[in-house]
Amino acid sequence: MKFYSRSIIATGIALALVACNNDSSTSGKENTAPSKVTVQVGEAKVTGLIEKNTIRNGVGQVETVDIEAFKGIRFASAERFEHSTLANLTGDIDATGFGAICPQLGNTEIEQSEDCLSLNIWRPAGVDQQANLPVYVFIHGGSFESGAGSSALNQADTVVAQSISDTAMGERGKPFIAVSLNYRVGLLGSKWVDVEDQPRGGNFGIGDQKSALEWVNKYISQFGGDDTNVTVFGESAGAMSIGILQQDTKVAGPYYQRAIMQSNPYGIAYKDYGSAKRLEAQLETQALEQFNKPLAELSLDELKVIQTYAKEPVQLVTGLVTSFPATSGFLPFAPYIESREKSIIGGGAIKGYHVVGQPIHTQFSVPTVVGFNTDEANIFTSMLDWLFLYNITTVDPETGERVPLIMPGVSQDGTVDISAPKEDVISLIKQYYWAIWAVDRELAAKMKAIQKELEAMPDDVITRQNLYPIITRLVLGLQNQTANNVLAYSDYAAFDDKTLTGNGVDGEKGALGNIGQIRKLANDLLFTCAARNVVDNQIQTDKNTTLYHYDYTSSINIWPFGHGTIGDLAALSCSNTNGTGKACHASELPFVFNKAVNIAGEKIYPNKQDRQLMNTMSRVWFTDALFDEYYRNSADNTDRVLMINAEGKFVEQVDWDRAYNPAQDAGLSSYGGLCDGLIGEEILFDYFPR
């Protein structure tokens, strides 16, 4: 197996010894103030910083390594709702501090500006322009709504310093240069526009990423980088972006030659042209109603108000119901499909520019690594967890009678009113009736019938149903049969939810079991099996494709408590009962960048085993060996997955789907593993347009 090269094994052994004999964490910048450095880069004089990074080298010794950091370099400029224009590298440039981040609802303590298209470069100190070093470009995540290239968790100073040390010790051929970038997010990054006005359409954030990669292609050689050896890597929305960039052969190949996609939820569809247009019209109407002016003329604060409106619970649920294809309403500000077929109602055909089709159909044109974490979906389904307690009863302290623990009333701010009367339930049905009627008249008729039944009942009587099937149908779409089909298999079937943990008969798990079921369903359909199937479809290409599975149980949870109700639900969903952290979405980032900070940028305290994996994984991730894998074993056609297992070891799992991911239901297991069963029964991607 090519992955286990001698140098990686040697590094792993050395780092294991270090971790076993030293409890201190030493990776990071020294406290001494960095000095400035000015370098001539083509026609520009760029002033950056010389930073001293303390690391542990390959034999366990503490070492201080100098790197040069150039921060906040403008790569493009753009007006609101227009595509970015490449910036030239000329004049005197102060690159000693990060630039403003792109406007977003969070991160209010950090400077935000629409003038935010900057990138950051970390390189070995004193590197020659002719060094021809490999280049790694990171695209941050954040649901296309938040994040920045300057976030503490994805700064690349430590990994660049490690590459310098490892090169000096003969563990790698060359050190590398790392780049991170900002791109427009939220409404500013994905607003629908008419191609009559702008031939390149909307999806401005994707356009920004292309501008950044074009800038790197044009100028990185003047910083000592090799513009023909660029690896682009990203997590979550960053990985989704790379999945889109893979469609453009003017970018994939010319601007980058390899790709790593960490946690790309391939099972979440991108909304179609019509859905994007309807959302834009809705937000334009909201802007006129609230501020009496169009979106283009709003102040930044006013624009954020409109974006907040789009994120209200009622709007999110409506988006899940009305956005096409199903699941595309999960991320309201994700890019949209710009292409459209000719129709009598919709008008003429549109070819599209940045996003021309669903990325699940894309054939990679460069060697690519794709991966997923074991508990990816937990943070996404966590906000629904309380709904699964809907049928749990408790004793009323005043009457002694058993009453529902949770009533289904929802206030305007999205909080739950546990004493809601029957009228609130009727109000909820009325609120969603027309949105559901637009896509599923049969279901709407059933809702209307329930409404009439409730209206005829006494005020103290209420009909309560198991919400797991209902939520599953909402998540996977009302306009298809995917939910009904998948719920027919025991792997995803609903448990009786009248008790928390069930009665212990036949493995009954109660309401908490249904929480586990929705997480498993979302993991399999949106992340795990979706990514595996996309990789499986690449075997006809001549490009190496690696599939990895991150399964490490860390002593730390990178999703912290204390950041609001939704944040606390996410943190709880990623915590094991013994306090350790699950392999949740983004949990691999501290290990890729060797950064002891959580998703909020707060300091965390990894234990000995964590530090061992941080030191190992942050080296492996930036080696050629990661790309030497082939997903399918040609001898027996079994899948091979690179696993970072629960103990933090890199292992090869042969026949992964059957061995690690078995199906329980005979209707699925007859195909092999669970993912193969979902494919064989035509459930996976069933809600995508054919």
C-alpha positions, 0 to 999 in steps of 0.5 A: 500500500503506497500510503505507508511510506517509510518517512511517514512511519518514521515520523509517526513513531518519533512523534508517538515517542514524543507524545508519550514522554512529554505532556506540554504542548509546544506548537505555536508562535513565541510571545516575542514580537515579530519583526518586519520584513520587506521583500521585492515581489515583481513590481511591488514592495511587500512588507510582512512579518517574520514570525517565530514558531515553536514546534516539535520536530521529527525526533521530538526536540523543541525547535524554533522556526522562522517563517514569513507571513504576508497578511491581508493582501488584496487579490480582487475588488468588487462592487456589491452584487457584481463579480470581482476584478483581479487586483494587480500586485504593485506599489508599496503593500502593508501586509503586516495584519489581516484584512477585514472579514467579509460581512456576516451575522456572527464574528461581530467583534472582528472588523467587517467590510464589503472591501474584504477580498484579501488573502494571506501567505505563509512561507519559509523565511528568506525563501528565494523567488526561484525556490519553486515550492509546493503551494497549498490554498485553503478555502474556509467553511461556514455554511456560506454564511460565515468564516474567514481566511484569518480564523485562528483555527485555520492559520497555516503558520505551524504547518509551514514551520513543520515543513521547514523542519521536516525538510531539514531533517530529510523527511520531505523534499521541500517545505511548502507555501500556504495561502488562505483567502476571504470570499463573500458569504451570505446574501452578498455571496450568492444573490440571484441576478438576471443574466440579462443584466450580468452574463456571469450570473450571481454566485459572487462568492464562487467568483471570488474564489476563482479570482483568488486562485487566478491571483495565486497562479499569476503571482505566487511564483514571485513569492517562491511558489510553484504555480504548477504544483498547487493543492486546493483544500477546504472544509465544509462550505470550502469543500463544497466550493471545491466540488463546484470548482471541479466543474470548471476546467479553466480552473481545475488543472490550470489554477490548481492541480490537486484537491482535498475536500473535507466533509463535503455534504454531497447529499445536500443539493444546490437550489435550482434557478427558479428557487434562487429567483424566488428567494431573491424576490422574497428578500427584495420584497422584504427590503422594500417593506422594511426600508423602502429601498432595494437590496442594492441600496441598503446599508450593511446593517440593513442588509444584515437585517434582511439576512436575519429574516431569511434565517428565522425558523419559519423561513428556514422551514418554508425554504425546506418545503419550497426549495428545489431540489429537496434538501437545497433549503438547508443552506439558504445562502449556498450557491445556486444552479445557474443553468436552466432548460428552456420551458414555456413558463420559465423562458429560454435556456440558460447555460450558466457560468459558475455553477452549471449542474449538481456537483454529484455528476462531476468527473474530477479532472485532478487527483482528489482526496474526499473524506467524511467524519463519523458524526458529521450530521450531529450539529445540523440535526441538533436543533431538532433534538427537542422535537423528538421529546414531543410525545414524552409525558410528565406528571403535572405537579398540580393535578398529578396527571400525566401531561405532555412534556412539550407542546408544539407551540413556537413563538415568533423568536423560535423559542418553544412555548411548552404551555401552548393551547390547541389554537397554536397548533392550528395556527402552525398548520395554517402558517405552513399550509400554502407552502406545502400545498404548492409542492404536495397537495395530497399532504396539504389536504391531510393537514387541512383534515387534521386542522378540522379535527382539531377544531372540533375537539375540546380544548384539552384534547390534542392529537399527537404523532411520532415526529421522527417520520414527519421530520424525516419527510421534511428533511428529505423533501415533500415532493418525493418518496425518498423518506417513505422509502428509507423509513421502510428499512429497519436501519432507519425505522422509527422507535416508539417515542412515548418513553425516553429510552424505550422498554428494552424489548427488541432493542427498543430505544424510545425518543432518544433512539429517534434522535440517533436515527435522524443523525444516522440517516442524515450522516448516511444520505447527506455525507458518508454514502454520498461522498463514497458514491461520488468517489466510486463514480471517479474510477473511470478516470485516470486521476487518483482518488482517495477516500478517507474516514475520520473516526477519532475520539478526542479528549476535546469537543471543538464545539464549545458551550456558552454560545447561545441555545443553538450553539449549546445544542450543537456542543451537546450533540458532539459530546460523549457521555464521558466528556470526550468529543465525537468525530463531528463536523470540523473536528479534524481541523485542529489536527490538520492545522495543529492548532489547539483552538476550537471552532470559536477560536478559544484555546483548548487543552488536548491530551497526550494522544490528541497531541500525537495525532495533531503532530502526525496528521498535520504532516501527513495532510501536506504530503504527496503520499496522501494522493497515492491511494486508489479507492477501488481494489482492482483485484476484487473490486472492493472499496478501500478507505483510509481511516483515521481510527478511534485511537488516532491511527492511520489504517487501511480499511479494505471492504469498508462498507461491508466491514465497517458500515454493515446494514441490518435490514436484509433488503439492504444487506443483500447488496453488501454494506449499507451504502451499497444497499442505499444505492441498490435500492435507488434511495441515495440521491433519489431526490436529485433531478435525473 
